[in-house]
Amino acid sequence: MREITSEKQLLEYINTYKLESVFKKDLIPHLSLYDVEAGERLCSQGDASHCLYILVKGKVKVYTISPEGKTLVLSFKQPLEVIGDIEYVQD
């Protein structure tokens, strides 16, 4: 996961998705923009999360692993979607 340090690009996403009402100006300095490679894991079920992700570009596959070790796709997420909210809230 690579951090994108362009505040201009971050503000463009906030404007594009009309998130000004969600992220007030005081919160902007605490937001980060990341580029994630295909296949890279954002979070895992049961892990504590210290971040809340909002998908603004691309898509994310949500899956689980069965007791037999098979990957079971639960859904595909596309923008605008919150990811890791349950892990973040449950700590």
N, CA, C and O atoms as CSV, one atom per row, in Angstrom:
chain,resi,resn,atom,element,x,y,z
A,1,MET,N,N,0.868,-1.162,0.000
A,1,MET,CA,C,0.000,0.000,0.000
A,1,MET,C,C,0.917,1.228,0.000
A,1,MET,O,O,1.819,1.352,0.829
A,2,ARG,N,N,0.668,2.105,-0.928
A,2,ARG,CA,C,1.484,3.303,-1.080
A,2,ARG,C,C,0.636,4.535,-0.788
A,2,ARG,O,O,-0.450,4.701,-1.342
A,3,GLU,N,N,1.148,5.401,0.095
A,3,GLU,CA,C,0.427,6.630,0.416
A,3,GLU,C,C,0.629,7.656,-0.690
A,3,GLU,O,O,1.744,7.857,-1.173
A,4,ILE,N,N,-0.451,8.294,-1.080
A,4,ILE,CA,C,-0.406,9.382,-2.060
A,4,ILE,C,C,-0.496,10.675,-1.268
A,4,ILE,O,O,-1.471,10.899,-0.552
A,5,THR,N,N,0.503,11.518,-1.390
A,5,THR,CA,C,0.592,12.699,-0.535
A,5,THR,C,C,-0.018,13.949,-1.158
A,5,THR,O,O,0.135,15.042,-0.613
A,6,SER,N,N,-0.695,13.811,-2.274
A,6,SER,CA,C,-1.296,14.949,-2.954
A,6,SER,C,C,-2.600,15.374,-2.271
A,6,SER,O,O,-3.627,14.708,-2.396
A,7,GLU,N,N,-2.538,16.485,-1.553
A,7,GLU,CA,C,-3.749,17.002,-0.902
A,7,GLU,C,C,-4.771,17.426,-1.955
A,7,GLU,O,O,-5.979,17.332,-1.735
A,8,LYS,N,N,-4.273,17.892,-3.098
A,8,LYS,CA,C,-5.164,18.302,-4.188
A,8,LYS,C,C,-6.010,17.114,-4.659
A,8,LYS,O,O,-7.216,17.251,-4.866
A,9,GLN,N,N,-5.379,15.959,-4.825
A,9,GLN,CA,C,-6.104,14.780,-5.288
A,9,GLN,C,C,-7.105,14.311,-4.223
A,9,GLN,O,O,-8.216,13.897,-4.553
A,10,LEU,N,N,-6.712,14.375,-2.962
A,10,LEU,CA,C,-7.622,14.020,-1.874
A,10,LEU,C,C,-8.851,14.919,-1.891
A,10,LEU,O,O,-9.976,14.433,-1.776
A,11,LEU,N,N,-8.650,16.202,-2.030
A,11,LEU,CA,C,-9.761,17.158,-2.069
A,11,LEU,C,C,-10.643,16.942,-3.293
A,11,LEU,O,O,-11.853,17.161,-3.230
A,12,GLU,N,N,-10.048,16.512,-4.409
A,12,GLU,CA,C,-10.838,16.211,-5.608
A,12,GLU,C,C,-11.801,15.059,-5.342
A,12,GLU,O,O,-12.959,15.115,-5.757
A,13,TYR,N,N,-11.339,14.012,-4.653
A,13,TYR,CA,C,-12.222,12.893,-4.318
A,13,TYR,C,C,-13.313,13.337,-3.352
A,13,TYR,O,O,-14.467,12.932,-3.491
A,14,ILE,N,N,-12.962,14.153,-2.391
A,14,ILE,CA,C,-13.955,14.666,-1.442
A,14,ILE,C,C,-15.024,15.464,-2.179
A,14,ILE,O,O,-16.211,15.344,-1.878
A,15,ASN,N,N,-14.604,16.276,-3.144
A,15,ASN,CA,C,-15.560,17.061,-3.934
A,15,ASN,C,C,-16.362,16.177,-4.883
A,15,ASN,O,O,-17.572,16.357,-5.019
A,16,THR,N,N,-15.704,15.225,-5.539
A,16,THR,CA,C,-16.372,14.345,-6.494
A,16,THR,C,C,-17.525,13.584,-5.842
A,16,THR,O,O,-18.609,13.470,-6.413
A,17,TYR,N,N,-17.276,13.069,-4.645
A,17,TYR,CA,C,-18.284,12.267,-3.955
A,17,TYR,C,C,-19.083,13.065,-2.927
A,17,TYR,O,O,-19.842,12.504,-2.138
A,18,LYS,N,N,-18.897,14.381,-2.953
A,18,LYS,CA,C,-19.662,15.287,-2.080
A,18,LYS,C,C,-19.573,14.860,-0.611
A,18,LYS,O,O,-20.587,14.705,0.070
A,19,LEU,N,N,-18.340,14.676,-0.144
A,19,LEU,CA,C,-18.102,14.222,1.220
A,19,LEU,C,C,-17.818,15.357,2.192
A,19,LEU,O,O,-17.417,15.115,3.330
A,20,GLU,N,N,-18.024,16.591,1.754
A,20,GLU,CA,C,-17.752,17.735,2.620
A,20,GLU,C,C,-18.605,17.693,3.891
A,20,GLU,O,O,-18.170,18.141,4.952
A,21,SER,N,N,-19.822,17.149,3.777
A,21,SER,CA,C,-20.694,17.088,4.950
A,21,SER,C,C,-20.258,15.992,5.920
A,21,SER,O,O,-20.594,16.046,7.103
A,22,VAL,N,N,-19.522,15.008,5.439
A,22,VAL,CA,C,-19.045,13.919,6.282
A,22,VAL,C,C,-17.696,14.277,6.913
A,22,VAL,O,O,-17.484,14.073,8.108
A,23,PHE,N,N,-16.800,14.807,6.101
A,23,PHE,CA,C,-15.458,15.154,6.555
A,23,PHE,C,C,-15.327,16.667,6.610
A,23,PHE,O,O,-15.018,17.318,5.612
A,24,LYS,N,N,-15.565,17.203,7.775
A,24,LYS,CA,C,-15.450,18.652,7.966
A,24,LYS,C,C,-13.984,19.068,7.809
A,24,LYS,O,O,-13.086,18.227,7.859
A,25,LYS,N,N,-13.752,20.346,7.623
A,25,LYS,CA,C,-12.405,20.864,7.384
A,25,LYS,C,C,-11.409,20.461,8.472
A,25,LYS,O,O,-10.227,20.267,8.189
A,26,ASP,N,N,-11.883,20.336,9.712
A,26,ASP,CA,C,-10.991,19.946,10.813
A,26,ASP,C,C,-10.452,18.523,10.647
A,26,ASP,O,O,-9.381,18.202,11.161
A,27,LEU,N,N,-11.188,17.673,9.933
A,27,LEU,CA,C,-10.774,16.284,9.742
A,27,LEU,C,C,-9.825,16.086,8.562
A,27,LEU,O,O,-9.101,15.091,8.513
A,28,ILE,N,N,-9.821,17.005,7.630
A,28,ILE,CA,C,-9.030,16.850,6.397
A,28,ILE,C,C,-7.563,16.514,6.687
A,28,ILE,O,O,-7.020,15.630,6.024
A,29,PRO,N,N,-6.897,17.169,7.637
A,29,PRO,CA,C,-5.496,16.829,7.895
A,29,PRO,C,C,-5.282,15.398,8.398
A,29,PRO,O,O,-4.161,14.891,8.352
A,30,HIS,N,N,-6.338,14.747,8.873
A,30,HIS,CA,C,-6.220,13.386,9.392
A,30,HIS,C,C,-6.563,12.322,8.352
A,30,HIS,O,O,-6.470,11.129,8.642
A,31,LEU,N,N,-6.953,12.730,7.157
A,31,LEU,CA,C,-7.286,11.794,6.089
A,31,LEU,C,C,-6.050,11.495,5.260
A,31,LEU,O,O,-5.174,12.345,5.096
A,32,SER,N,N,-5.990,10.286,4.743
A,32,SER,CA,C,-4.887,9.882,3.871
A,32,SER,C,C,-5.461,9.202,2.641
A,32,SER,O,O,-6.539,8.610,2.678
A,33,LEU,N,N,-4.721,9.302,1.564
A,33,LEU,CA,C,-5.102,8.679,0.303
A,33,LEU,C,C,-4.068,7.607,-0.001
A,33,LEU,O,O,-2.866,7.867,0.065
A,34,TYR,N,N,-4.526,6.401,-0.336
A,34,TYR,CA,C,-3.611,5.288,-0.586
A,34,TYR,C,C,-3.896,4.639,-1.935
A,34,TYR,O,O,-5.028,4.622,-2.417
A,35,ASP,N,N,-2.840,4.111,-2.518
A,35,ASP,CA,C,-2.926,3.310,-3.732
A,35,ASP,C,C,-2.619,1.880,-3.311
A,35,ASP,O,O,-1.568,1.612,-2.728
A,36,VAL,N,N,-3.528,0.968,-3.604
A,36,VAL,CA,C,-3.378,-0.429,-3.194
A,36,VAL,C,C,-3.207,-1.281,-4.440
A,36,VAL,O,O,-3.949,-1.134,-5.411
A,37,GLU,N,N,-2.234,-2.164,-4.408
A,37,GLU,CA,C,-1.981,-3.061,-5.535
A,37,GLU,C,C,-3.043,-4.156,-5.601
A,37,GLU,O,O,-3.618,-4.532,-4.579
A,38,ALA,N,N,-3.299,-4.661,-6.792
A,38,ALA,CA,C,-4.239,-5.774,-6.971
A,38,ALA,C,C,-3.765,-6.960,-6.142
A,38,ALA,O,O,-2.588,-7.322,-6.168
A,39,GLY,N,N,-4.693,-7.557,-5.410
A,39,GLY,CA,C,-4.371,-8.713,-4.580
A,39,GLY,C,C,-3.878,-8.375,-3.188
A,39,GLY,O,O,-3.749,-9.265,-2.348
A,40,GLU,N,N,-3.603,-7.120,-2.927
A,40,GLU,CA,C,-3.126,-6.706,-1.606
A,40,GLU,C,C,-4.297,-6.681,-0.622
A,40,GLU,O,O,-5.387,-6.226,-0.971
A,41,ARG,N,N,-4.087,-7.156,0.583
A,41,ARG,CA,C,-5.136,-7.250,1.595
A,41,ARG,C,C,-5.238,-5.943,2.383
A,41,ARG,O,O,-4.238,-5.416,2.868
A,42,LEU,N,N,-6.460,-5.435,2.501
A,42,LEU,CA,C,-6.702,-4.236,3.310
A,42,LEU,C,C,-6.918,-4.593,4.769
A,42,LEU,O,O,-6.328,-3.981,5.659
A,43,CYS,N,N,-7.761,-5.580,5.012
A,43,CYS,CA,C,-8.045,-6.008,6.377
A,43,CYS,C,C,-8.564,-7.435,6.339
A,43,CYS,O,O,-9.004,-7.929,5.301
A,44,SER,N,N,-8.505,-8.083,7.489
A,44,SER,CA,C,-8.971,-9.457,7.609
A,44,SER,C,C,-10.004,-9.553,8.709
A,44,SER,O,O,-9.939,-8.827,9.701
A,45,GLN,N,N,-10.946,-10.441,8.533
A,45,GLN,CA,C,-11.986,-10.648,9.522
A,45,GLN,C,C,-11.351,-11.054,10.847
A,45,GLN,O,O,-10.500,-11.942,10.896
A,46,GLY,N,N,-11.775,-10.392,11.917
A,46,GLY,CA,C,-11.266,-10.712,13.239
A,46,GLY,C,C,-10.050,-9.907,13.651
A,46,GLY,O,O,-9.727,-9.859,14.838
A,47,ASP,N,N,-9.368,-9.276,12.716
A,47,ASP,CA,C,-8.218,-8.444,13.057
A,47,ASP,C,C,-8.690,-7.090,13.555
A,47,ASP,O,O,-9.678,-6.546,13.061
A,48,ALA,N,N,-7.981,-6.551,14.533
A,48,ALA,CA,C,-8.274,-5.185,14.980
A,48,ALA,C,C,-7.864,-4.228,13.875
A,48,ALA,O,O,-6.821,-4.411,13.246
A,49,SER,N,N,-8.670,-3.217,13.636
A,49,SER,CA,C,-8.370,-2.235,12.602
A,49,SER,C,C,-8.264,-0.856,13.228
A,49,SER,O,O,-9.069,-0.475,14.077
A,50,HIS,N,N,-7.268,-0.125,12.797
A,50,HIS,CA,C,-7.063,1.234,13.288
A,50,HIS,C,C,-7.395,2.251,12.202
A,50,HIS,O,O,-7.183,3.452,12.369
A,51,CYS,N,N,-7.917,1.748,11.089
A,51,CYS,CA,C,-8.256,2.610,9.956
A,51,CYS,C,C,-9.643,2.250,9.432
A,51,CYS,O,O,-10.114,1.121,9.567
A,52,LEU,N,N,-10.253,3.218,8.849
A,52,LEU,CA,C,-11.513,3.026,8.155
A,52,LEU,C,C,-11.250,3.432,6.713
A,52,LEU,O,O,-10.811,4.553,6.458
A,53,TYR,N,N,-11.509,2.543,5.775
A,53,TYR,CA,C,-11.224,2.808,4.371
A,53,TYR,C,C,-12.492,3.199,3.633
A,53,TYR,O,O,-13.575,2.682,3.906
A,54,ILE,N,N,-12.338,4.115,2.701
A,54,ILE,CA,C,-13.421,4.486,1.804
A,54,ILE,C,C,-12.893,4.308,0.389
A,54,ILE,O,O,-11.944,4.977,-0.021
A,55,LEU,N,N,-13.506,3.416,-0.340
A,55,LEU,CA,C,-13.096,3.121,-1.707
A,55,LEU,C,C,-13.580,4.228,-2.626
A,55,LEU,O,O,-14.780,4.487,-2.722
A,56,VAL,N,N,-12.633,4.888,-3.310
A,56,VAL,CA,C,-12.999,5.979,-4.211
A,56,VAL,C,C,-12.663,5.670,-5.670
A,56,VAL,O,O,-13.075,6.402,-6.571
A,57,LYS,N,N,-11.908,4.579,-5.907
A,57,LYS,CA,C,-11.547,4.222,-7.279
A,57,LYS,C,C,-11.202,2.736,-7.318
A,57,LYS,O,O,-10.559,2.225,-6.401
A,58,GLY,N,N,-11.621,2.043,-8.365
A,58,GLY,CA,C,-11.323,0.627,-8.509
A,58,GLY,C,C,-12.400,-0.241,-7.900
A,58,GLY,O,O,-13.547,0.180,-7.756
A,59,LYS,N,N,-12.016,-1.473,-7.539
A,59,LYS,CA,C,-12.967,-2.360,-6.863
A,59,LYS,C,C,-12.221,-3.247,-5.887
A,59,LYS,O,O,-11.018,-3.471,-6.017
A,60,VAL,N,N,-12.962,-3.750,-4.903
A,60,VAL,CA,C,-12.408,-4.589,-3.850
A,60,VAL,C,C,-13.227,-5.876,-3.785
A,60,VAL,O,O,-14.456,-5.851,-3.851
A,61,LYS,N,N,-12.526,-6.994,-3.654
A,61,LYS,CA,C,-13.191,-8.284,-3.496
A,61,LYS,C,C,-13.250,-8.615,-2.005
A,61,LYS,O,O,-12.227,-8.595,-1.321
A,62,VAL,N,N,-14.439,-8.918,-1.507
A,62,VAL,CA,C,-14.620,-9.334,-0.121
A,62,VAL,C,C,-14.850,-10.837,-0.147
A,62,VAL,O,O,-15.749,-11.328,-0.829
A,63,TYR,N,N,-14.025,-11.562,0.606
A,63,TYR,CA,C,-14.135,-13.017,0.578
A,63,TYR,C,C,-13.853,-13.601,1.955
A,63,TYR,O,O,-13.353,-12.925,2.854
A,64,THR,N,N,-14.188,-14.867,2.088
A,64,THR,CA,C,-13.893,-15.615,3.302
A,64,THR,C,C,-13.237,-16.926,2.883
A,64,THR,O,O,-13.338,-17.349,1.731
A,65,ILE,N,N,-12.571,-17.553,3.829
A,65,ILE,CA,C,-11.941,-18.846,3.567
A,65,ILE,C,C,-12.736,-19.906,4.330
A,65,ILE,O,O,-12.940,-19.790,5.538
A,66,SER,N,N,-13.179,-20.932,3.620
A,66,SER,CA,C,-13.952,-22.003,4.246
A,66,SER,C,C,-13.029,-22.869,5.105
A,66,SER,O,O,-11.809,-22.812,4.949
A,67,PRO,N,N,-13.599,-23.669,6.008
A,67,PRO,CA,C,-12.771,-24.580,6.817
A,67,PRO,C,C,-11.939,-25.539,5.964
A,67,PRO,O,O,-10.913,-26.052,6.410
A,68,GLU,N,N,-12.395,-25.774,4.736
A,68,GLU,CA,C,-11.650,-26.661,3.825
A,68,GLU,C,C,-10.546,-25.914,3.084
A,68,GLU,O,O,-9.783,-26.512,2.325
A,69,GLY,N,N,-10.466,-24.600,3.310
A,69,GLY,CA,C,-9.410,-23.806,2.670
A,69,GLY,C,C,-9.806,-23.191,1.344
A,69,GLY,O,O,-8.952,-22.642,0.648
A,70,LYS,N,N,-11.077,-23.267,0.974
A,70,LYS,CA,C,-11.537,-22.698,-0.289
A,70,LYS,C,C,-11.918,-21.235,-0.098
A,70,LYS,O,O,-12.466,-20.851,0.935
A,71,THR,N,N,-11.621,-20.432,-1.104
A,71,THR,CA,C,-11.979,-19.020,-1.091
A,71,THR,C,C,-13.417,-18.864,-1.564
A,71,THR,O,O,-13.775,-19.319,-2.651
A,72,LEU,N,N,-14.236,-18.221,-0.745
A,72,LEU,CA,C,-15.629,-17.987,-1.084
A,72,LEU,C,C,-15.842,-16.477,-1.210
A,72,LEU,O,O,-15.751,-15.744,-0.225
A,73,VAL,N,N,-16.125,-16.025,-2.434
A,73,VAL,CA,C,-16.328,-14.593,-2.673
A,73,VAL,C,C,-17.692,-14.186,-2.131
A,73,VAL,O,O,-18.717,-14.766,-2.489
A,74,LEU,N,N,-17.687,-13.180,-1.262
A,74,LEU,CA,C,-18.932,-12.684,-0.682
A,74,LEU,C,C,-19.511,-11.549,-1.508
A,74,LEU,O,O,-20.722,-11.476,-1.713
A,75,SER,N,N,-18.641,-10.662,-1.982
A,75,SER,CA,C,-19.118,-9.535,-2.788
A,75,SER,C,C,-17.943,-8.794,-3.414
A,75,SER,O,O,-16.785,-8.993,-3.045
A,76,PHE,N,N,-18.273,-7.941,-4.362
A,76,PHE,CA,C,-17.320,-6.998,-4.939
A,76,PHE,C,C,-17.810,-5.612,-4.589
A,76,PHE,O,O,-18.980,-5.291,-4.797
A,77,LYS,N,N,-16.930,-4.792,-4.062
A,77,LYS,CA,C,-17.270,-3.421,-3.681
A,77,LYS,C,C,-16.733,-2.463,-4.729
A,77,LYS,O,O,-15.618,-2.624,-5.226
A,78,GLN,N,N,-17.546,-1.459,-5.059
A,78,GLN,CA,C,-17.158,-0.422,-6.010
A,78,GLN,C,C,-17.414,0.927,-5.361
A,78,GLN,O,O,-18.183,1.024,-4.404
A,79,PRO,N,N,-16.772,1.972,-5.880
A,79,PRO,CA,C,-16.939,3.299,-5.253
A,79,PRO,C,C,-18.404,3.723,-5.233
A,79,PRO,O,O,-19.147,3.425,-6.168
A,80,LEU,N,N,-18.771,4.329,-4.309
A,80,LEU,CA,C,-18.258,4.788,-3.041
A,80,LEU,C,C,-18.677,3.774,-1.994
A,80,LEU,O,O,-19.870,3.531,-1.810
A,81,GLU,N,N,-17.715,3.181,-1.309
A,81,GLU,CA,C,-17.999,2.107,-0.368
A,81,GLU,C,C,-17.073,2.218,0.832
A,81,GLU,O,O,-15.892,2.536,0.693
A,82,VAL,N,N,-17.621,1.951,2.012
A,82,VAL,CA,C,-16.829,1.927,3.242
A,82,VAL,C,C,-16.350,0.497,3.457
A,82,VAL,O,O,-17.116,-0.454,3.303
A,83,ILE,N,N,-15.072,0.353,3.815
A,83,ILE,CA,C,-14.469,-0.963,4.013
A,83,ILE,C,C,-13.802,-0.989,5.385
A,83,ILE,O,O,-13.111,-0.043,5.764
A,84,GLY,N,N,-14.009,-2.058,6.114
A,84,GLY,CA,C,-13.380,-2.222,7.422
A,84,GLY,C,C,-14.154,-1.571,8.539
A,84,GLY,O,O,-13.625,-1.395,9.636
A,85,ASP,N,N,-15.405,-1.206,8.283
A,85,ASP,CA,C,-16.189,-0.515,9.308
A,85,ASP,C,C,-16.493,-1.410,10.509
A,85,ASP,O,O,-16.443,-0.946,11.648
A,86,ILE,N,N,-16.803,-2.674,10.275
A,86,ILE,CA,C,-17.105,-3.573,11.379
A,86,ILE,C,C,-15.851,-3.825,12.206
A,86,ILE,O,O,-15.902,-3.797,13.436
A,87,GLU,N,N,-14.727,-4.071,11.541
A,87,GLU,CA,C,-13.469,-4.293,12.250
A,87,GLU,C,C,-13.058,-3.052,13.047
A,87,GLU,O,O,-12.545,-3.160,14.161
A,88,TYR,N,N,-13.292,-1.873,12.460
A,88,TYR,CA,C,-12.917,-0.639,13.138
A,88,TYR,C,C,-13.778,-0.400,14.379
A,88,TYR,O,O,-13.258,-0.034,15.433
A,89,VAL,N,N,-15.075,-0.602,14.260
A,89,VAL,CA,C,-15.986,-0.365,15.370
A,89,VAL,C,C,-15.776,-1.396,16.480
A,89,VAL,O,O,-15.819,-1.055,17.662
A,90,GLN,N,N,-15.551,-2.650,16.101
A,90,GLN,CA,C,-15.377,-3.702,17.106
A,90,GLN,C,C,-13.976,-3.698,17.715
A,90,GLN,O,O,-13.726,-4.401,18.694
A,91,ASP,N,N,-13.060,-2.913,17.145
A,91,ASP,CA,C,-11.681,-2.816,17.589
A,91,ASP,C,C,-11.028,-4.177,17.588
A,91,ASP,O,O,-9.853,-4.299,17.936
